[in-house]
Amino acid sequence: MDSLKQRLADAFAPHPFTLSQPRPDGGRVVTLVDPQGETLLQRVIAKVQLNDENYLEDAVQTIRRELQVLVGRMEEDVLATFRERDHVLLYSSR
């Protein structure tokens, strides 16, 4: 699990985090905090995600995006993608 902690540290830098002991269902809770020690967000990484490299990467990237939105640091191209998705598709009834 040291590689998991390193992966989370790399993904969430400079925000400190804690990783809980495994829950009864095998998942683990990741808690990210700000410099004052206040909780920014908590998310569960499910057992299936912990045991599959691709699922784990998806989970980490999802949490990372949530963190960036929360602290107001999103890359301009990512914001543009979100704005683009925001458009409603109009379908003709003809």
Secondary structure as UniProt FT lines:
FT   HELIX           2..12
FT   TURN            13..14
FT   STRAND          17..19
FT   TURN            24..25
FT   STRAND          28..33
FT   TURN            35..36
FT   STRAND          39..45
FT   HELIX           47..50
FT   HELIX           53..71
FT   HELIX           76..85
//
